[in-house]
């Protein structure tokens, strides 16, 4: 796991988790996602991704209270099928925004069309699907839209009266 931001007070920034072993995809997203606006954590495997998204373990055995708002999931993972991983994430984290990502050449290798994989990922729980090469501005706008929706929900939940 690696953190892309070395900002000292990064805890207040929205947490994004990228799960992919594709180094090119990691490099593109790390260079494109503004470290002044987001914390981007990268996992190479589904199991590492779950550790981040479920809450990072701390040295005292407790879990970090930072919660990932968005998960960017490569559909081709080394340790788990990406569609199954999305289903697992959706079952564990109903409010998590999941963006599925897949390279066109990988689609050709598994003999799937972009339309079919988009439909399958959506049925598994992905909120959005991008097939690389994709428009980075569109991906960043989608991330911003999902973060705005999360902020509205967080504000509404914070303003709810406590029930006993």
Secondary structure, DSSP 8 states (H G I E B T S, - for coil): -EES---TTGGGSEEEEEE---HHHHHHHHHHS-TTTEEEEEESSHHHHHHHHH--B-TTS-B----EEEEEEESB-SSSBHHHHHHHHHHH-TT-EEEEEEEHHHHHHTT--HHHHHHHHHHHT-SEEEEES--HHHHHHHHHHHHHHHHHHHHHHHTS----
